[in-house]
Amino acid sequence: MVVPELRPWRAARPHVARFAGAVRPRLARTAAAVRPRLARLRPSRPAGAGTAAGSRITRSAAWPGTWPGAWRFTVVAATAGTVLAAGAVTAAGPWDSTGQRTAEQDRAVALEATRGTDHGGRGNAGTPPRGPRTAPSAPSVLTGLGGGATTVKSAPGGKALTGALAPLLKSPALGDLSASVVDVSTGRSVYGDDTGDALTPASTTKIATAVAVLTALGPDHRLTTRATFETDTKEVILVGGGDPTLTAREKNPTGSASLRDLAGRTAAALAERGVREVTLSYDTTLYPGGQRHPIGVNPNLAALTPLMADEARRDNSAAGPADRVADPAADAARKFGALLKEHGIKATPPGPSKSTTRAGTLAAVSSPPLATLVERMLTHSDNDLAEALARQTAIATGGRADFAGASAAVRAQLQKLGVPLKGAVFKDGSGLDRGNRLTAGLLTALLVKSGDPARPELRPVLTGLPVAGFTGTLAGRYADGAAGVVRAKTGTLTGVNALAGTVVDREGRLLAFAFLATGTTDPTAAQAALDKAATALAACGCR
């Protein structure tokens, strides 16, 4: 039995006033702590090497490129907590009704006045990827760091941090525990409790999935759904490309690929050929093997097929558990046929088929970039997306797009990064399989890699983490704690509670943490204990 961890998005606006009061003192302390260091750093910069306060630095035209000048991980520290906090205070409701961050996504990479890169998520889904777009400025907190500057104060270790954290993690509510805290600026472990013990990670598995697929495909990759045409038989084949965000709904606020757009373009292409009646089929051969997850029929995810519309949800929901149609591919094809009819094309009831090399493409629509899909997967703990992205990792590396192939591909991509994989077992991409095993040390290593300036393609792993008190699976948590400062992926199964993410402490240090607890008997108490531990990290000025 799975305890659903997803919940509908709750509008952020009512939280802003409360959050502002909680965060302003933290911002003041951070600015005060960093100001002396900045004063020492500024005179050492050669002329023209840095920028004056308030100036703007934009990144190069290609997403995987580099930023001008040398910089350290202070940039990510600002992005991962402090700048987000300031931005949330000044911008009422920087999230849309689905919980997708709109302003923050454009601010994902920051330096001084904080300029970001547009992932293209709000463009037309069928258009080619656009170049980066200059994003609005977020308030600058840690300014003036450039050239050969070092990071903000590196995190302490030893007795001080242990004294603040260990008593909270010894809570009986947590059962067996593995914990890791790492100073992101140096990669140095500052707290560990059985960090190498491989435990059931639940949905924190999605961090590994995200890192793997971004490593394999890059953040600009898109998933394409096509309509092909066999001229001899007048057969239109809807070819699934593995995009679970494909939508048939009239309203499309997330910029997902639209089945309606695909039908309109397909109908227009058929009309140009003088074709008004077709045989309709659908192709799901991208994914071999069975369609069911080992947990069986479950409201937390649909049958695993490369063709579906709106994640096969029967209701109008966009996230969380929901009743699903039994055959997502057939359902999507039926909807496509009805849309063709609206455009004057008569189609037979659809059946399964395979598009051959003889078939030409009539029309195609593409998903938002992979960066946006990864953010959505992490923010909402989207199981359908997670399983799709694990399979895309297998396809990209020549593997078989089933559970075994996807799991092997994820492991292979992580191995390339040199992260500690001892004891790790991958069974799926979502974390719903109890056979998964990860260590807290592996999770913190993946978070550190995602913040590495040399690996900008992994940045969506950090920007996609739910924000405490505001977004996704943390929207209803931390009301009296570190709202807006803790950013973490949750994990919940019966008897399993996990939390892994980043936090900026009271003196501006960026920490990556992972807490894995198994054998929990009270999920509410276990969740509260993990939240208290993360809040303690945020409040720590430990020396």
QUISUL-V811138 format. One record per helix or strand. SS is the DSSP state (helix for helix, strand for strand). FROM is the first residue (numbers start at 1). LEN is the number of residues. If there is no record, write none. Layout:
ss;from;len
SS;FROM;LEN
SS;FROM;LEN
This chain:
ss;from;len
helix;13;30
helix;74;17
strand;95;1
strand;101;1
helix;103;4
helix;159;11
helix;172;3
strand;176;8
strand;188;6
strand;198;2
helix;202;16
strand;224;7
strand;235;5
strand;247;1
strand;258;1
helix;259;14
strand;277;7
strand;298;1
strand;301;1
helix;310;3
strand;313;1
strand;324;1
helix;328;15
strand;346;2
strand;351;2
strand;360;7
helix;370;11
helix;383;14
helix;403;14
strand;425;1
strand;437;3
helix;440;11
helix;456;8
strand;467;1
helix;472;3
strand;486;8
strand;496;9
strand;510;9
helix;523;17
